[in-house]
Each structure stands twice: as C-alpha cells, then as structure tokens.
Amino acid sequence: PRPRGAAFDLIEVKSSTHVKDYQLEDVAIQSQIFAAAGVPLKRRVLQYINSAFVYPGGGCYHEVRPDGSRNGLFAAEDVSKHPPAEPGALICEPLKAAIDIMY
C-alpha cells in the first residue's frame, strides 16, 4: 500500500531527443488518469535520449566526469511547470467510460 500522503513522480520515457509539444499532451492525459484514480503526483517528467551522449565504453551508460559534468544516455526535463490540461479536456469519451467503470 501507498504510504499516507505520499505523492509520486510521473516519468514518461520517449525515444525522441528533445521534448515535443504533443508529448506534453501525453503527460497531461496520464496526469488526468492518475488524478481520477486518486493518485497524487509530485512532479511530471519527460525523459528522452541524450543526443550529446558519448559512450565511454565498459558498459557505462551514465558517468559523472571529473569536471562534474554528466554524460548519460538519457536526459530529463521536469514539465510540471507546464499547466496541465483542464480535467477531462484531453480524455476521449471511451476512456472516460473506462475510468468510470474502474472507479
């Protein structure tokens, strides 16, 4: 069970190399589904491929370099600052019906 008062991070993983507008809609829809299920979200994050990543070898896909810079296969952006869509604005009628049945 979820600890009382706990909130979660929603992390949407994409295969693109930067955040795209339609992906913000994807996160907004998922946020609405979590809200309808009574699951509180602490933040919403889009994770994507870091196009500047240089594989250092040895099976290492994430490193912190001596200068403190990071080299990782994935990058992430907290998109919580983007206003979420109005409740129900992006959810189609069949999905609303499914949510009503589940809850």
Gaussian input, Z-matrix of N, CA and C with variables (Angstrom, degrees):
# hf/3-21g

backbone

0 1
 N
 C     1     B1
 C     2     B2     1     A1
 N     3     B3     2     A2     1     D1
 C     4     B4     3     A3     2     D2
 C     5     B5     4     A4     3     D3
 N     6     B6     5     A5     4     D4
 C     7     B7     6     A6     5     D5
 C     8     B8     7     A7     6     D6
 N     9     B9     8     A8     7     D7
 C    10    B10     9     A9     8     D8
 C    11    B11    10    A10     9     D9
 N    12    B12    11    A11    10    D10
 C    13    B13    12    A12    11    D11
 C    14    B14    13    A13    12    D12
 N    15    B15    14    A14    13    D13
 C    16    B16    15    A15    14    D14
 C    17    B17    16    A16    15    D15
 N    18    B18    17    A17    16    D16
 C    19    B19    18    A18    17    D17
 C    20    B20    19    A19    18    D18
 N    21    B21    20    A20    19    D19
 C    22    B22    21    A21    20    D20
 C    23    B23    22    A22    21    D21
 N    24    B24    23    A23    22    D22
 C    25    B25    24    A24    23    D23
 C    26    B26    25    A25    24    D24
 N    27    B27    26    A26    25    D25
 C    28    B28    27    A27    26    D26
 C    29    B29    28    A28    27    D27
 N    30    B30    29    A29    28    D28
 C    31    B31    30    A30    29    D29
 C    32    B32    31    A31    30    D30
 N    33    B33    32    A32    31    D31
 C    34    B34    33    A33    32    D32
 C    35    B35    34    A34    33    D33
 N    36    B36    35    A35    34    D34
 C    37    B37    36    A36    35    D35
 C    38    B38    37    A37    36    D36
 N    39    B39    38    A38    37    D37
 C    40    B40    39    A39    38    D38
 C    41    B41    40    A40    39    D39
 N    42    B42    41    A41    40    D40
 C    43    B43    42    A42    41    D41
 C    44    B44    43    A43    42    D42
 N    45    B45    44    A44    43    D43
 C    46    B46    45    A45    44    D44
 C    47    B47    46    A46    45    D45
 N    48    B48    47    A47    46    D46
 C    49    B49    48    A48    47    D47
 C    50    B50    49    A49    48    D48
 N    51    B51    50    A50    49    D49
 C    52    B52    51    A51    50    D50
 C    53    B53    52    A52    51    D51
 N    54    B54    53    A53    52    D52
 C    55    B55    54    A54    53    D53
 C    56    B56    55    A55    54    D54
 N    57    B57    56    A56    55    D55
 C    58    B58    57    A57    56    D56
 C    59    B59    58    A58    57    D57
 N    60    B60    59    A59    58    D58
 C    61    B61    60    A60    59    D59
 C    62    B62    61    A61    60    D60
 N    63    B63    62    A62    61    D61
 C    64    B64    63    A63    62    D62
 C    65    B65    64    A64    63    D63
 N    66    B66    65    A65    64    D64
 C    67    B67    66    A66    65    D65
 C    68    B68    67    A67    66    D66
 N    69    B69    68    A68    67    D67
 C    70    B70    69    A69    68    D68
 C    71    B71    70    A70    69    D69
 N    72    B72    71    A71    70    D70
 C    73    B73    72    A72    71    D71
 C    74    B74    73    A73    72    D72
 N    75    B75    74    A74    73    D73
 C    76    B76    75    A75    74    D74
 C    77    B77    76    A76    75    D75
 N    78    B78    77    A77    76    D76
 C    79    B79    78    A78    77    D77
 C    80    B80    79    A79    78    D78
 N    81    B81    80    A80    79    D79
 C    82    B82    81    A81    80    D80
 C    83    B83    82    A82    81    D81
 N    84    B84    83    A83    82    D82
 C    85    B85    84    A84    83    D83
 C    86    B86    85    A85    84    D84
 N    87    B87    86    A86    85    D85
 C    88    B88    87    A87    86    D86
 C    89    B89    88    A88    87    D87
 N    90    B90    89    A89    88    D88
 C    91    B91    90    A90    89    D89
 C    92    B92    91    A91    90    D90
 N    93    B93    92    A92    91    D91
 C    94    B94    93    A93    92    D92
 C    95    B95    94    A94    93    D93
 N    96    B96    95    A95    94    D94
 C    97    B97    96    A96    95    D95
 C    98    B98    97    A97    96    D96
 N    99    B99    98    A98    97    D97
 C   100   B100    99    A99    98    D98
 C   101   B101   100   A100    99    D99
 N   102   B102   101   A101   100   D100
 C   103   B103   102   A102   101   D101
 C   104   B104   103   A103   102   D102
 N   105   B105   104   A104   103   D103
 C   106   B106   105   A105   104   D104
 C   107   B107   106   A106   105   D105
 N   108   B108   107   A107   106   D106
 C   109   B109   108   A108   107   D107
 C   110   B110   109   A109   108   D108
 N   111   B111   110   A110   109   D109
 C   112   B112   111   A111   110   D110
 C   113   B113   112   A112   111   D111
 N   114   B114   113   A113   112   D112
 C   115   B115   114   A114   113   D113
 C   116   B116   115   A115   114   D114
 N   117   B117   116   A116   115   D115
 C   118   B118   117   A117   116   D116
 C   119   B119   118   A118   117   D117
 N   120   B120   119   A119   118   D118
 C   121   B121   120   A120   119   D119
 C   122   B122   121   A121   120   D120
 N   123   B123   122   A122   121   D121
 C   124   B124   123   A123   122   D122
 C   125   B125   124   A124   123   D123
 N   126   B126   125   A125   124   D124
 C   127   B127   126   A126   125   D125
 C   128   B128   127   A127   126   D126
 N   129   B129   128   A128   127   D127
 C   130   B130   129   A129   128   D128
 C   131   B131   130   A130   129   D129
 N   132   B132   131   A131   130   D130
 C   133   B133   132   A132   131   D131
 C   134   B134   133   A133   132   D132
 N   135   B135   134   A134   133   D133
 C   136   B136   135   A135   134   D134
 C   137   B137   136   A136   135   D135
 N   138   B138   137   A137   136   D136
 C   139   B139   138   A138   137   D137
 C   140   B140   139   A139   138   D138
 N   141   B141   140   A140   139   D139
 C   142   B142   141   A141   140   D140
 C   143   B143   142   A142   141   D141
 N   144   B144   143   A143   142   D142
 C   145   B145   144   A144   143   D143
 C   146   B146   145   A145   144   D144
 N   147   B147   146   A146   145   D145
 C   148   B148   147   A147   146   D146
 C   149   B149   148   A148   147   D147
 N   150   B150   149   A149   148   D148
 C   151   B151   150   A150   149   D149
 C   152   B152   151   A151   150   D150
 N   153   B153   152   A152   151   D151
 C   154   B154   153   A153   152   D152
 C   155   B155   154   A154   153   D153
 N   156   B156   155   A155   154   D154
 C   157   B157   156   A156   155   D155
 C   158   B158   157   A157   156   D156
 N   159   B159   158   A158   157   D157
 C   160   B160   159   A159   158   D158
 C   161   B161   160   A160   159   D159
 N   162   B162   161   A161   160   D160
 C   163   B163   162   A162   161   D161
 C   164   B164   163   A163   162   D162
 N   165   B165   164   A164   163   D163
 C   166   B166   165   A165   164   D164
 C   167   B167   166   A166   165   D165
 N   168   B168   167   A167   166   D166
 C   169   B169   168   A168   167   D167
 C   170   B170   169   A169   168   D168
 N   171   B171   170   A170   169   D169
 C   172   B172   171   A171   170   D170
 C   173   B173   172   A172   171   D171
 N   174   B174   173   A173   172   D172
 C   175   B175   174   A174   173   D173
 C   176   B176   175   A175   174   D174
 N   177   B177   176   A176   175   D175
 C   178   B178   177   A177   176   D176
 C   179   B179   178   A178   177   D177
 N   180   B180   179   A179   178   D178
 C   181   B181   180   A180   179   D179
 C   182   B182   181   A181   180   D180
 N   183   B183   182   A182   181   D181
 C   184   B184   183   A183   182   D182
 C   185   B185   184   A184   183   D183
 N   186   B186   185   A185   184   D184
 C   187   B187   186   A186   185   D185
 C   188   B188   187   A187   186   D186
 N   189   B189   188   A188   187   D187
 C   190   B190   189   A189   188   D188
 C   191   B191   190   A190   189   D189
 N   192   B192   191   A191   190   D190
 C   193   B193   192   A192   191   D191
 C   194   B194   193   A193   192   D192
 N   195   B195   194   A194   193   D193
 C   196   B196   195   A195   194   D194
 C   197   B197   196   A196   195   D195
 N   198   B198   197   A197   196   D196
 C   199   B199   198   A198   197   D197
 C   200   B200   199   A199   198   D198
 N   201   B201   200   A200   199   D199
 C   202   B202   201   A201   200   D200
 C   203   B203   202   A202   201   D201
 N   204   B204   203   A203   202   D202
 C   205   B205   204   A204   203   D203
 C   206   B206   205   A205   204   D204
 N   207   B207   206   A206   205   D205
 C   208   B208   207   A207   206   D206
 C   209   B209   208   A208   207   D207
 N   210   B210   209   A209   208   D208
 C   211   B211   210   A210   209   D209
 C   212   B212   211   A211   210   D210
 N   213   B213   212   A212   211   D211
 C   214   B214   213   A213   212   D212
 C   215   B215   214   A214   213   D213
 N   216   B216   215   A215   214   D214
 C   217   B217   216   A216   215   D215
 C   218   B218   217   A217   216   D216
 N   219   B219   218   A218   217   D217
 C   220   B220   219   A219   218   D218
 C   221   B221   220   A220   219   D219
 N   222   B222   221   A221   220   D220
 C   223   B223   222   A222   221   D221
 C   224   B224   223   A223   222   D222
 N   225   B225   224   A224   223   D223
 C   226   B226   225   A225   224   D224
 C   227   B227   226   A226   225   D225
 N   228   B228   227   A227   226   D226
 C   229   B229   228   A228   227   D227
 C   230   B230   229   A229   228   D228
 N   231   B231   230   A230   229   D229
 C   232   B232   231   A231   230   D230
 C   233   B233   232   A232   231   D231
 N   234   B234   233   A233   232   D232
 C   235   B235   234   A234   233   D233
 C   236   B236   235   A235   234   D234
 N   237   B237   236   A236   235   D235
 C   238   B238   237   A237   236   D236
 C   239   B239   238   A238   237   D237
 N   240   B240   239   A239   238   D238
 C   241   B241   240   A240   239   D239
 C   242   B242   241   A241   240   D240
 N   243   B243   242   A242   241   D241
 C   244   B244   243   A243   242   D242
 C   245   B245   244   A244   243   D243
 N   246   B246   245   A245   244   D244
 C   247   B247   246   A246   245   D245
 C   248   B248   247   A247   246   D246
 N   249   B249   248   A248   247   D247
 C   250   B250   249   A249   248   D248
 C   251   B251   250   A250   249   D249
 N   252   B252   251   A251   250   D250
 C   253   B253   252   A252   251   D251
 C   254   B254   253   A253   252   D252
 N   255   B255   254   A254   253   D253
 C   256   B256   255   A255   254   D254
 C   257   B257   256   A256   255   D255
 N   258   B258   257   A257   256   D256
 C   259   B259   258   A258   257   D257
 C   260   B260   259   A259   258   D258
 N   261   B261   260   A260   259   D259
 C   262   B262   261   A261   260   D260
 C   263   B263   262   A262   261   D261
 N   264   B264   263   A263   262   D262
 C   265   B265   264   A264   263   D263
 C   266   B266   265   A265   264   D264
 N   267   B267   266   A266   265   D265
 C   268   B268   267   A267   266   D266
 C   269   B269   268   A268   267   D267
 N   270   B270   269   A269   268   D268
 C   271   B271   270   A270   269   D269
 C   272   B272   271   A271   270   D270
 N   273   B273   272   A272   271   D271
 C   274   B274   273   A273   272   D272
 C   275   B275   274   A274   273   D273
 N   276   B276   275   A275   274   D274
 C   277   B277   276   A276   275   D275
 C   278   B278   277   A277   276   D276
 N   279   B279   278   A278   277   D277
 C   280   B280   279   A279   278   D278
 C   281   B281   280   A280   279   D279
 N   282   B282   281   A281   280   D280
 C   283   B283   282   A282   281   D281
 C   284   B284   283   A283   282   D282
 N   285   B285   284   A284   283   D283
 C   286   B286   285   A285   284   D284
 C   287   B287   286   A286   285   D285
 N   288   B288   287   A287   286   D286
 C   289   B289   288   A288   287   D287
 C   290   B290   289   A289   288   D288
 N   291   B291   290   A290   289   D289
 C   292   B292   291   A291   290   D290
 C   293   B293   292   A292   291   D291
 N   294   B294   293   A293   292   D292
 C   295   B295   294   A294   293   D293
 C   296   B296   295   A295   294   D294
 N   297   B297   296   A296   295   D295
 C   298   B298   297   A297   296   D296
 C   299   B299   298   A298   297   D297
 N   300   B300   299   A299   298   D298
 C   301   B301   300   A300   299   D299
 C   302   B302   301   A301   300   D300
 N   303   B303   302   A302   301   D301
 C   304   B304   303   A303   302   D302
 C   305   B305   304   A304   303   D303
 N   306   B306   305   A305   304   D304
 C   307   B307   306   A306   305   D305
 C   308   B308   307   A307   306   D306

   B1=1.4494
   B2=1.5301
   B3=1.3032
   B4=1.4635
   B5=1.5173
   B6=1.3472
   B7=1.4633
   B8=1.5283
   B9=1.3143
   B10=1.4669
   B11=1.5282
   B12=1.3289
   B13=1.4539
   B14=1.5229
   B15=1.3347
   B16=1.4670
   B17=1.5215
   B18=1.3082
   B19=1.4588
   B20=1.5296
   B21=1.2996
   B22=1.4527
   B23=1.5192
   B24=1.3409
   B25=1.4579
   B26=1.5289
   B27=1.3172
   B28=1.4616
   B29=1.5172
   B30=1.3406
   B31=1.4628
   B32=1.5228
   B33=1.3077
   B34=1.4643
   B35=1.5308
   B36=1.3399
   B37=1.4572
   B38=1.5255
   B39=1.3215
   B40=1.4646
   B41=1.5256
   B42=1.3330
   B43=1.4614
   B44=1.5246
   B45=1.3140
   B46=1.4622
   B47=1.5238
   B48=1.3341
   B49=1.4583
   B50=1.5262
   B51=1.3156
   B52=1.4627
   B53=1.5288
   B54=1.3115
   B55=1.4654
   B56=1.5280
   B57=1.3382
   B58=1.4660
   B59=1.5283
   B60=1.3318
   B61=1.4663
   B62=1.5228
   B63=1.3296
   B64=1.4599
   B65=1.5285
   B66=1.3380
   B67=1.4605
   B68=1.5277
   B69=1.3358
   B70=1.4641
   B71=1.5247
   B72=1.3366
   B73=1.4675
   B74=1.5267
   B75=1.3488
   B76=1.4670
   B77=1.5316
   B78=1.3207
   B79=1.4691
   B80=1.5280
   B81=1.3276
   B82=1.4684
   B83=1.5262
   B84=1.3309
   B85=1.4714
   B86=1.5193
   B87=1.3252
   B88=1.4643
   B89=1.5237
   B90=1.3243
   B91=1.4672
   B92=1.5259
   B93=1.3364
   B94=1.4605
   B95=1.5256
   B96=1.3262
   B97=1.4686
   B98=1.5244
   B99=1.3245
   B100=1.4630
   B101=1.5242
   B102=1.3359
   B103=1.4694
   B104=1.5211
   B105=1.3419
   B106=1.4688
   B107=1.5252
   B108=1.3346
   B109=1.4645
   B110=1.5264
   B111=1.3436
   B112=1.4627
   B113=1.5149
   B114=1.3313
   B115=1.4631
   B116=1.5295
   B117=1.3298
   B118=1.4646
   B119=1.5296
   B120=1.3288
   B121=1.4521
   B122=1.5243
   B123=1.3218
   B124=1.4569
   B125=1.5298
   B126=1.3342
   B127=1.4605
   B128=1.5235
   B129=1.3315
   B130=1.4662
   B131=1.5277
   B132=1.3417
   B133=1.4597
   B134=1.5224
   B135=1.3381
   B136=1.4617
   B137=1.5196
   B138=1.3315
   B139=1.4552
   B140=1.5200
   B141=1.3292
   B142=1.4568
   B143=1.5244
   B144=1.3345
   B145=1.4592
   B146=1.5310
   B147=1.3143
   B148=1.4615
   B149=1.5308
   B150=1.3320
   B151=1.4726
   B152=1.5296
   B153=1.3185
   B154=1.4645
   B155=1.5340
   B156=1.3288
   B157=1.4615
   B158=1.5229
   B159=1.3319
   B160=1.4613
   B161=1.5219
   B162=1.3228
   B163=1.4600
   B164=1.5259
   B165=1.3429
   B166=1.4610
   B167=1.5288
   B168=1.3326
   B169=1.4573
   B170=1.5148
   B171=1.3052
   B172=1.4621
   B173=1.5252
   B174=1.3255
   B175=1.4618
   B176=1.5111
   B177=1.3248
   B178=1.4675
   B179=1.5318
   B180=1.3281
   B181=1.4630
   B182=1.5269
   B183=1.3219
   B184=1.4598
   B185=1.5207
   B186=1.3170
   B187=1.4572
   B188=1.5183
   B189=1.3215
   B190=1.4583
   B191=1.5230
   B192=1.3249
   B193=1.4615
   B194=1.5275
   B195=1.3436
   B196=1.4761
   B197=1.5283
   B198=1.3498
   B199=1.4694
   B200=1.5303
   B201=1.3477
   B202=1.4631
   B203=1.5200
   B204=1.3356
   B205=1.4665
   B206=1.5266
   B207=1.3016
   B208=1.4612
   B209=1.5212
   B210=1.3062
   B211=1.4573
   B212=1.5186
   B213=1.3246
   B214=1.4534
   B215=1.5118
   B216=1.3190
   B217=1.4544
   B218=1.5215
   B219=1.3372
   B220=1.4583
   B221=1.5241
   B222=1.3084
   B223=1.4537
   B224=1.5269
   B225=1.3018
   B226=1.4615
   B227=1.5139
   B228=1.3251
   B229=1.4596
   B230=1.5204
   B231=1.3211
   B232=1.4602
   B233=1.5274
   B234=1.3260
   B235=1.4662
   B236=1.5270
   B237=1.3280
   B238=1.4596
   B239=1.5159
   B240=1.3262
   B241=1.4692
   B242=1.5251
   B243=1.3332
   B244=1.4601
   B245=1.5193
   B246=1.3073
   B247=1.4683
   B248=1.5275
   B249=1.3150
   B250=1.4689
   B251=1.5253
   B252=1.2960
   B253=1.4619
   B254=1.5258
   B255=1.2996
   B256=1.4630
   B257=1.5250
   B258=1.3132
   B259=1.4624
   B260=1.5317
   B261=1.3153
   B262=1.4618
   B263=1.5103
   B264=1.3237
   B265=1.4630
   B266=1.5202
   B267=1.3205
   B268=1.4560
   B269=1.5235
   B270=1.3143
   B271=1.4657
   B272=1.5266
   B273=1.3289
   B274=1.4629
   B275=1.5337
   B276=1.2961
   B277=1.4690
   B278=1.5310
   B279=1.3585
   B280=1.4779
   B281=1.5265
   B282=1.3343
   B283=1.4538
   B284=1.5247
   B285=1.3388
   B286=1.4648
   B287=1.5272
   B288=1.3293
   B289=1.4646
   B290=1.5164
   B291=1.3336
   B292=1.4613
   B293=1.5231
   B294=1.3306
   B295=1.4661
   B296=1.5353
   B297=1.3349
   B298=1.4676
   B299=1.5272
   B300=1.3246
   B301=1.4685
   B302=1.5169
   B303=1.3529
   B304=1.4671
   B305=1.5145
   B306=1.3347
   B307=1.4608
   B308=1.4908
   A1=111.10
   A2=114.80
   A3=122.30
   A4=108.93
   A5=116.44
   A6=118.66
   A7=110.35
   A8=117.00
   A9=122.18
   A10=109.94
   A11=115.72
   A12=121.67
   A13=114.93
   A14=117.52
   A15=120.09
   A16=110.81
   A17=115.90
   A18=122.30
   A19=107.50
   A20=116.10
   A21=121.32
   A22=111.71
   A23=115.06
   A24=121.77
   A25=107.26
   A26=116.34
   A27=121.87
   A28=105.94
   A29=117.33
   A30=121.29
   A31=108.03
   A32=114.98
   A33=122.92
   A34=106.53
   A35=117.21
   A36=121.83
   A37=108.89
   A38=115.47
   A39=121.91
   A40=110.07
   A41=115.94
   A42=120.21
   A43=112.09
   A44=118.09
   A45=121.67
   A46=109.91
   A47=115.86
   A48=120.23
   A49=112.92
   A50=117.19
   A51=122.46
   A52=108.86
   A53=115.91
   A54=121.08
   A55=108.79
   A56=115.44
   A57=121.78
   A58=108.80
   A59=116.10
   A60=120.79
   A61=112.99
   A62=117.80
   A63=119.49
   A64=111.69
   A65=116.74
   A66=119.68
   A67=111.00
   A68=116.36
   A69=120.02
   A70=109.72
   A71=116.73
   A72=120.42
   A73=110.41
   A74=117.28
   A75=121.02
   A76=110.13
   A77=115.64
   A78=120.65
   A79=110.04
   A80=117.11
   A81=120.41
   A82=110.52
   A83=116.99
   A84=120.54
   A85=110.07
   A86=116.74
   A87=119.37
   A88=111.05
   A89=116.95
   A90=120.39
   A91=110.73
   A92=116.12
   A93=120.23
   A94=111.21
   A95=116.03
   A96=119.58
   A97=110.13
   A98=116.65
   A99=119.69
   A100=110.63
   A101=116.97
   A102=120.43
   A103=110.58
   A104=116.85
   A105=120.58
   A106=111.44
   A107=116.18
   A108=120.82
   A109=111.71
   A110=116.74
   A111=120.36
   A112=114.05
   A113=116.87
   A114=120.99
   A115=108.93
   A116=118.04
   A117=120.50
   A118=111.47
   A119=115.68
   A120=120.99
   A121=110.12
   A122=115.48
   A123=121.94
   A124=109.54
   A125=116.32
   A126=120.32
   A127=109.80
   A128=114.54
   A129=122.01
   A130=107.33
   A131=115.78
   A132=121.43
   A133=109.95
   A134=116.06
   A135=121.69
   A136=107.46
   A137=115.65
   A138=121.07
   A139=107.40
   A140=117.30
   A141=121.64
   A142=110.20
   A143=116.50
   A144=121.85
   A145=109.42
   A146=116.17
   A147=122.18
   A148=107.69
   A149=117.00
   A150=120.97
   A151=112.34
   A152=118.25
   A153=121.55
   A154=112.12
   A155=117.25
   A156=121.54
   A157=110.72
   A158=115.49
   A159=122.10
   A160=106.99
   A161=116.00
   A162=120.56
   A163=109.84
   A164=117.23
   A165=119.80
   A166=113.70
   A167=116.81
   A168=120.57
   A169=111.85
   A170=114.50
   A171=120.78
   A172=114.99
   A173=116.86
   A174=119.57
   A175=114.10
   A176=116.99
   A177=121.56
   A178=109.92
   A179=116.09
   A180=120.45
   A181=111.87
   A182=116.59
   A183=121.54
   A184=107.79
   A185=115.66
   A186=118.93
   A187=109.85
   A188=114.55
   A189=121.44
   A190=104.97
   A191=115.09
   A192=120.75
   A193=110.53
   A194=116.72
   A195=120.12
   A196=113.68
   A197=117.49
   A198=119.41
   A199=112.61
   A200=116.52
   A201=120.88
   A202=113.97
   A203=117.30
   A204=119.37
   A205=109.47
   A206=114.67
   A207=120.16
   A208=110.20
   A209=114.86
   A210=122.51
   A211=106.04
   A212=116.50
   A213=119.61
   A214=111.18
   A215=115.39
   A216=121.09
   A217=111.53
   A218=116.29
   A219=120.30
   A220=111.23
   A221=115.16
   A222=123.30
   A223=106.04
   A224=117.36
   A225=120.47
   A226=110.07
   A227=114.58
   A228=120.43
   A229=108.71
   A230=115.08
   A231=120.26
   A232=107.12
   A233=116.74
   A234=121.04
   A235=111.00
   A236=116.37
   A237=120.52
   A238=111.78
   A239=116.51
   A240=120.69
   A241=111.54
   A242=117.18
   A243=119.86
   A244=107.75
   A245=116.95
   A246=117.82
   A247=110.69
   A248=116.53
   A249=118.55
   A250=109.75
   A251=115.25
   A252=119.83
   A253=109.11
   A254=115.85
   A255=120.80
   A256=108.92
   A257=118.14
   A258=120.08
   A259=111.16
   A260=114.13
   A261=119.97
   A262=114.77
   A263=118.47
   A264=120.74
   A265=112.79
   A266=117.64
   A267=120.71
   A268=113.27
   A269=117.00
   A270=119.59
   A271=108.95
   A272=114.62
   A273=119.48
   A274=110.64
   A275=116.59
   A276=121.55
   A277=113.88
   A278=119.69
   A279=117.39
   A280=112.66
   A281=117.14
   A282=119.83
   A283=110.53
   A284=117.51
   A285=120.42
   A286=110.27
   A287=115.87
   A288=120.05
   A289=110.97
   A290=117.09
   A291=120.41
   A292=111.10
   A293=116.65
   A294=120.40
   A295=109.73
   A296=116.44
   A297=120.25
   A298=111.32
   A299=116.97
   A300=120.87
   A301=110.38
   A302=116.29
   A303=120.55
   A304=111.73
   A305=117.06
   A306=119.61
   A307=110.48
   D1=154.54
   D2=179.80
   D3=-76.24
   D4=133.58
   D5=176.15
   D6=-60.90
   D7=141.21
   D8=-179.02
   D9=-55.48
   D10=129.29
   D11=177.85
   D12=81.57
   D13=1.05
   D14=-178.45
   D15=-73.41
   D16=141.49
   D17=174.50
   D18=-120.78
   D19=157.23
   D20=-173.55
   D21=-119.65
   D22=159.42
   D23=171.62
   D24=-94.10
   D25=129.58
   D26=172.64
   D27=-94.04
   D28=116.81
   D29=179.85
   D30=-117.12
   D31=111.98
   D32=178.97
   D33=-96.96
   D34=119.42
   D35=-177.86
   D36=-99.73
   D37=127.50
   D38=-178.38
   D39=-121.14
   D40=158.11
   D41=178.91
   D42=-95.22
   D43=7.94
   D44=177.89
   D45=-84.19
   D46=176.25
   D47=-178.58
   D48=-108.24
   D49=8.70
   D50=174.99
   D51=-164.93
   D52=166.12
   D53=179.74
   D54=-74.30
   D55=133.16
   D56=178.11
   D57=-116.08
   D58=152.16
   D59=-176.39
   D60=-54.75
   D61=-43.77
   D62=-177.24
   D63=-65.54
   D64=-24.96
   D65=177.95
   D66=-69.78
   D67=-30.15
   D68=175.45
   D69=-64.77
   D70=-35.92
   D71=175.64
   D72=-66.03
   D73=-39.86
   D74=176.86
   D75=-56.52
   D76=-47.09
   D77=-179.29
   D78=-65.44
   D79=-39.23
   D80=179.40
   D81=-62.08
   D82=-42.45
   D83=178.67
   D84=-62.78
   D85=-47.14
   D86=-179.97
   D87=-63.41
   D88=-36.78
   D89=177.64
   D90=-61.11
   D91=-40.82
   D92=178.76
   D93=-64.93
   D94=-37.87
   D95=179.31
   D96=-66.16
   D97=-43.67
   D98=177.15
   D99=-61.64
   D100=-42.99
   D101=179.67
   D102=-62.17
   D103=-42.32
   D104=179.53
   D105=-63.96
   D106=-28.82
   D107=179.29
   D108=-87.31
   D109=-1.00
   D110=178.71
   D111=78.84
   D112=20.76
   D113=-179.83
   D114=-99.64
   D115=113.48
   D116=-178.84
   D117=-75.36
   D118=140.51
   D119=178.63
   D120=-109.17
   D121=134.17
   D122=177.26
   D123=-82.72
   D124=-45.48
   D125=177.51
   D126=-154.96
   D127=162.74
   D128=179.90
   D129=-119.77
   D130=126.97
   D131=-173.80
   D132=-128.44
   D133=137.11
   D134=170.24
   D135=-105.22
   D136=125.07
   D137=178.07
   D138=-109.54
   D139=137.30
   D140=-175.21
   D141=-145.41
   D142=172.59
   D143=-178.74
   D144=-72.76
   D145=131.90
   D146=177.11
   D147=-84.30
   D148=105.28
   D149=-176.84
   D150=-70.03
   D151=-13.20
   D152=177.81
   D153=-91.34
   D154=-0.90
   D155=-177.86
   D156=-61.63
   D157=134.00
   D158=174.27
   D159=-121.11
   D160=117.18
   D161=-178.12
   D162=-66.30
   D163=119.03
   D164=-178.06
   D165=-84.92
   D166=-5.80
   D167=-179.22
   D168=92.19
   D169=174.83
   D170=175.59
   D171=68.34
   D172=20.88
   D173=178.63
   D174=76.68
   D175=13.01
   D176=-177.57
   D177=-93.70
   D178=116.07
   D179=179.13
   D180=-109.96
   D181=7.71
   D182=175.76
   D183=-156.38
   D184=123.94
   D185=179.44
   D186=-140.24
   D187=153.42
   D188=170.10
   D189=-109.56
   D190=118.01
   D191=-177.14
   D192=-75.80
   D193=162.48
   D194=-179.83
   D195=-54.90
   D196=-29.29
   D197=179.83
   D198=-83.05
   D199=1.49
   D200=178.17
   D201=93.38
   D202=-10.57
   D203=178.57
   D204=-72.29
   D205=157.08
   D206=-177.72
   D207=-110.93
   D208=143.52
   D209=176.50
   D210=-129.57
   D211=105.26
   D212=-178.59
   D213=-137.07
   D214=153.80
   D215=179.56
   D216=-63.67
   D217=-31.54
   D218=-178.39
   D219=-113.91
   D220=147.50
   D221=171.10
   D222=-120.06
   D223=161.62
   D224=-179.15
   D225=-143.67
   D226=150.38
   D227=176.54
   D228=-133.55
   D229=127.26
   D230=175.32
   D231=-74.54
   D232=115.09
   D233=-177.76
   D234=-104.05
   D235=16.26
   D236=179.13
   D237=-60.67
   D238=-27.42
   D239=-178.28
   D240=-69.08
   D241=-21.92
   D242=177.19
   D243=-73.14
   D244=130.19
   D245=-177.78
   D246=-63.71
   D247=132.68
   D248=177.02
   D249=-69.29
   D250=155.65
   D251=177.91
   D252=-66.44
   D253=157.60
   D254=174.63
   D255=-57.09
   D256=141.35
   D257=-179.76
   D258=-52.01
   D259=125.54
   D260=177.39
   D261=83.90
   D262=-7.11
   D263=-175.42
   D264=-65.88
   D265=-33.16
   D266=-175.86
   D267=-105.17
   D268=-5.22
   D269=-177.08
   D270=-91.54
   D271=125.35
   D272=-179.11
   D273=-74.25
   D274=162.87
   D275=-176.45
   D276=-57.01
   D277=-44.12
   D278=178.58
   D279=-60.55
   D280=-36.91
   D281=179.33
   D282=-69.64
   D283=-39.25
   D284=176.27
   D285=-59.38
   D286=-42.10
   D287=179.37
   D288=-63.37
   D289=-40.49
   D290=179.33
   D291=-64.90
   D292=-40.42
   D293=178.35
   D294=-63.77
   D295=-43.06
   D296=179.02
   D297=-60.53
   D298=-39.18
   D299=179.64
   D300=-66.66
   D301=-42.00
   D302=-176.59
   D303=-70.36
   D304=-30.76
   D305=-174.16
   D306=-124.82

